[in-house]
Amino acid sequence: DIQMTQSPSSLSASVGDRVTITCRASQSISRNLNWYQQKPGKAPKLLIYAASSLQSGVPSRFSGSGSGTDFTLTISSLQPEDFASYYCQQSNSAPERLTFGGGTKVEIK
Amino acid sequence: QVQLVESGGGVVQPGRSLRLSCVGSGLTFSNYAMHWVRQAPGKGLEWVAVIWYDGINKWYADSVKGRFTISRDNSKNTLYLQMNSLRAEDTAVYYCAREPSGGSYGTTALDYWGQGTLVTVSS
């Protein structure tokens, strides 16, 4: 099974900061990697699909990169509404299995 | 706009059964693969199951295989999750989510999610 490891598990940042979250796969998953944002008590929201494609309606300050085993989600200038948890998800083994990373909680500094 | 609304959650004793439903609106439901994803209290996301547009192709997480059954009624725009032999570790918010295709290999993202329904397994 493919394991997904996110780092850090949490971080504190200020409005306007550049934030980078990393996701590492236990084996190559090509570019079959998606990113979600989840706010407390709410459903996850798709931000990035296929490693670097921005989902419709998502602000351009969000970007994704990577391929193979190492991926990053970058928020270029953190906004108050971006304080949330972020999850990566691999789809390389779909449809038999989808796997999420453990999540990264972005908190206010 | 696309809406997915789950129902059927509640408190259930270990070993008992529960059926969740997810009604879709604002989409041609029969065109899309649908997933269940769960989240235990204070924990991360765990994929549970997928059913393709045709209702024939289905896959499950190892943690629920043999106990849970995913199904759909396209005439009612409804997705189901039949959960049998429930365990304390099945306690979670259960989300239904849409895959923007009828079913795919290797490119699955989940673009619309319901608000979730809480299942608590406790004696």
Interface residues (C-beta under 8 A of the other chain):
Chain A: S30 N32 N34 Y36 Q38 K42 A43 P44 K45 L46 Y49 A50 Q55 Y87 Q89 S91 N92 S93 A94 P95 E96 R97 L98 T99 F100 G101 G102 G103
Chain B: A33 H35 V37 G44 L45 E46 W47 V50 W52 N57 W59 A61 Y95 A97 G103 S104 Y105 G106 T107 T108 A109 L110 D111 W113 G114 Q115 G116
